[in-house]
Amino acid sequence: MKKAIFSVALISVFASNAKAQDLKSIFGTIKKEVEKVNTQTSTTNKTTSTKQPTAKVDSVKIITSPQETKTISATSLTKLNNLSNATVASGLKEALSIGLNDGIKSLSQKNGFYNNSVAKILMPEELQTVEKTLRSLGLGSLADKGVKLLNTAAEDAVSEAAPIFVNALTSMTITDAKDILLGGNNSATNYLKSKTTANLTKAFEPKVEASLGKVGADKVWNNMITKYNTLTGNTVNPDLNAYVTQQAINGVFNMVAEKETGIRGNSALRTTSLLQQVFGLQDNKK
């Protein structure tokens, strides 16, 4: 006997949205669709003695963002529904931990920030006029040195602050792990960022301040700003410590996001049984 097969389309599970549908809601929607198909089939065939076909949900399309939709097999969804939130949360944390450790290790190397396109710290937006003015006056090398030292300071601070990031991850509680797993490629990183940035900033800022002094960035920048203020008659006084702190944290998260995307999309990067168990369930497979 042939089975009637259909797919439930476009179920929204924005992991970062407060209105996200959890797995219970998803399976509730699937059940309703199955019942609707069975009712229609029963009505059509009620005058015959033929056994009614059984509807089967083959896959579910999940909207992970306004621009992204992924298809998850019903079998994977069932397995995911049977996993505890704690298990999925552990898998997400393990992926984030790998991203943090690899990212911090890379950024702590010589020119780790400066030569990295996703982490490099540029001239603060409010000082771009300063940079243009200095270059027009033949002081481009001073501007270049200023930017280079901002990145060197971030590099030095990150190497000293790895425990701050790791502790932030360890202490974080993931209450909606399954929705995050089914979300976009950077859902777990975005969740980590939203939950830890405030505390990270408070703990990391003293490290950055010390590093700015250690590498001489504060003196170079004071010299650069003084020259600009004297030559133009303007007055600028940027908070470099706050700026470098935020940019350095963003750089670390950008590295974590790259690792998360890799683990989600490439099974070869799931190097532990937990990563394989958890992230294998979000693969686009039947």
C-alpha positions in Angstrom: 0.0 0.0 0.0 1.5 3.4 -1.0 1.9 6.0 1.6 0.9 9.7 1.1 4.0 11.7 1.7 4.2 15.5 2.2 6.5 18.1 3.7 5.5 20.6 6.2 7.0 23.9 4.9 8.3 27.1 6.4 8.2 26.6 10.2 10.0 29.5 11.8 12.5 28.8 14.5 14.6 32.0 14.8 17.0 31.0 17.6 17.6 34.6 18.6 14.0 35.7 18.4 11.9 35.7 21.6 9.0 34.4 19.7 10.9 31.3 18.4 9.0 28.1 18.1 10.5 25.2 20.1 10.5 21.6 19.1 7.3 20.9 21.0 5.6 23.6 18.8 7.1 22.1 15.7 5.9 18.6 16.4 2.5 20.1 17.2 2.3 21.7 13.8 3.4 18.4 12.1 0.7 16.5 14.0 -2.0 18.9 12.9 -0.8 18.6 9.3 -0.8 14.8 9.4 -4.4 14.8 10.9 -5.6 17.2 8.2 -4.2 15.0 5.5 -5.7 11.9 7.1 -9.1 13.6 7.4 -9.1 14.6 3.8 -8.1 11.2 2.7 -10.8 9.5 4.8 -13.5 11.8 3.4 -12.5 11.1 -0.2 -12.4 7.3 0.3 -15.2 6.8 2.9 -17.4 4.9 0.4 -14.7 2.3 -0.4 -13.4 -0.6 1.6 -9.7 0.2 0.7 -7.5 0.7 3.7 -6.7 4.4 4.1 -3.1 5.5 3.3 -1.0 6.8 6.1 0.4 10.3 5.9 4.1 10.6 6.6 6.1 13.7 7.2 9.3 13.4 5.2 11.0 16.6 6.0 10.5 20.0 7.6 11.6 23.4 6.2 12.8 25.7 9.0 13.2 29.4 8.5 16.4 30.3 10.4 16.6 33.9 9.3 14.7 36.2 6.8 17.4 35.2 4.2 18.0 31.5 5.1 15.8 28.4 5.1 17.1 24.9 5.9 15.4 21.5 5.4 15.7 19.0 8.3 14.6 15.4 8.0 11.7 14.4 10.2 13.9 11.5 11.5 16.5 14.0 12.7 13.9 16.1 14.3 12.5 13.1 16.1 16.0 12.2 17.4 16.6 15.8 18.5 13.3 15.9 20.3 14.4 12.8 22.3 17.7 14.4 23.3 17.7 16.4 26.6 18.3 20.1 26.4 21.4 19.5 28.6 23.0 17.2 26.0 22.4 19.6 23.2 23.7 22.5 25.3 26.8 20.6 26.1 27.4 20.0 22.3 26.9 23.7 21.6 29.3 24.7 24.4 31.9 22.2 23.1 31.8 23.8 19.7 32.0 27.3 21.2 34.9 26.2 23.4 36.9 24.9 20.4 36.1 28.2 18.6 37.3 30.3 21.6 40.5 28.3 22.1 41.5 28.2 18.4 40.5 31.9 18.0 42.4 33.1 21.0 45.5 31.0 20.0 45.4 32.5 16.5 44.8 36.1 17.6 47.6 35.9 20.2 50.2 35.2 17.6 52.4 38.0 16.3 50.2 40.2 14.1 47.3 37.9 14.9 44.8 40.8 14.8 46.6 43.0 12.2 46.8 40.3 9.5 43.4 38.8 10.1 40.6 40.2 7.9 37.8 39.3 10.3 39.5 40.7 13.4 41.8 43.6 12.3 41.1 46.8 14.3 40.8 49.8 12.1 41.0 53.5 12.8 38.0 54.5 15.0 35.3 56.0 12.8 35.3 59.3 14.6 39.1 59.6 13.9 39.0 58.9 10.2 39.2 62.7 9.6 42.3 62.7 11.8 43.8 60.0 9.6 43.1 61.8 6.4 44.5 65.1 7.7 47.7 63.4 8.9 48.2 61.7 5.6 47.6 65.0 3.7 50.3 66.6 5.8 52.9 63.8 5.1 52.3 62.1 8.5 50.8 58.9 7.1 53.5 56.8 8.8 52.2 58.1 12.2 48.7 57.0 11.3 49.9 53.6 10.2 51.9 53.1 13.4 48.8 54.1 15.5 46.6 51.5 13.8 49.3 48.8 14.1 49.8 49.4 17.8 46.0 49.2 18.5 46.1 45.7 17.0 49.3 44.8 18.9 47.7 45.9 22.1 44.6 43.7 21.4 46.9 40.8 20.6 48.7 41.2 23.9 45.5 41.6 25.9 43.8 38.6 24.4 46.8 36.4 25.2 46.5 37.3 28.9 42.7 37.1 29.0 41.9 33.7 27.7 40.5 32.5 31.1 38.0 35.4 31.0 36.4 34.2 27.8 36.5 30.5 28.9 34.9 31.3 32.3 32.2 33.3 30.6 31.3 30.3 28.4 31.5 27.8 31.3 29.2 29.8 33.5 26.6 30.5 30.7 23.3 28.6 30.9 21.7 27.7 27.5 18.0 27.3 28.1 16.8 27.0 24.5 19.7 24.8 23.1 17.5 22.9 20.6 16.2 26.1 18.9 19.8 27.4 18.8 21.0 24.2 17.1 18.3 24.5 14.4 19.1 28.2 14.0 21.4 30.0 11.6 25.1 29.2 11.1 26.2 31.6 13.9 23.3 31.1 16.3 25.3 29.7 19.2 28.0 32.4 18.8 25.4 35.1 18.8 23.8 33.7 21.9 27.2 33.6 23.6 27.9 37.2 22.6 24.5 38.4 23.9 24.9 36.7 27.2 28.5 37.5 28.0 29.6 40.7 26.3 28.7 43.0 29.3 30.7 41.0 31.8 33.5 40.3 29.3 33.9 44.0 28.7 34.2 44.8 32.4 36.8 42.1 33.0 38.7 42.6 29.7 39.0 46.4 29.8 41.8 46.5 32.4 43.8 44.0 30.4 43.5 46.2 27.3 44.5 49.4 29.2 47.6 47.7 30.5 48.5 46.4 27.0 48.0 49.9 25.4 50.7 51.2 27.8 52.9 48.1 27.5 53.2 48.3 23.7 53.4 52.1 23.7 50.2 52.7 21.9 49.0 55.3 24.4 52.0 57.5 23.8 51.8 57.2 20.0 48.1 58.0 20.0 48.6 61.0 22.4 51.2 62.3 20.0 49.0 61.8 17.0 45.9 63.4 18.6 48.0 66.3 19.9 49.5 67.0 16.4 46.0 66.9 14.9 44.4 69.2 17.5 47.3 71.7 17.2 47.3 71.8 13.4 43.6 72.0 12.9 42.4 73.9 16.0 39.9 71.1 16.6 39.7 69.0 19.8 39.3 65.2 19.7 39.8 63.0 22.7 38.7 59.4 21.9 38.4 56.7 24.5 40.9 54.3 22.9 40.7 51.8 25.8 36.9 51.3 25.4 37.3 51.2 21.6 40.0 48.5 21.5 38.3 46.5 24.2 35.1 46.3 22.2 36.9 45.6 18.9 39.1 42.9 20.4 36.0 41.2 21.8 34.3 41.4 18.5 37.4 39.9 16.8 37.3 36.9 19.1 33.6 36.4 18.5 34.2 36.6 14.7 36.7 33.8 15.0 34.3 31.7 17.1 31.5 32.3 14.5 33.8 31.0 11.7 34.5 27.8 13.7 30.8 27.3 14.5 29.9 27.7 10.8 32.6 25.1 9.9 31.4 22.6 12.5 27.8 23.0 11.3 28.7 22.6 7.6 31.6 20.1 7.7 31.2 16.8 9.5 35.0 16.3 9.4 35.4 19.1 11.9 33.2 17.4 14.5 36.1 15.8 16.2 34.3 14.3 19.2 31.3 11.9 19.6 29.3 14.7 21.3 29.8 17.1 18.4 28.9 14.3 15.9 25.8 13.3 17.9 24.4 16.9 18.3 25.4 18.6 15.1 24.7 15.6 12.9 21.0 16.2 13.7 20.9 19.6 12.0 22.4 18.2 8.7 20.2 18.5 5.6 19.7 14.8 5.2 16.8 12.4 4.8 
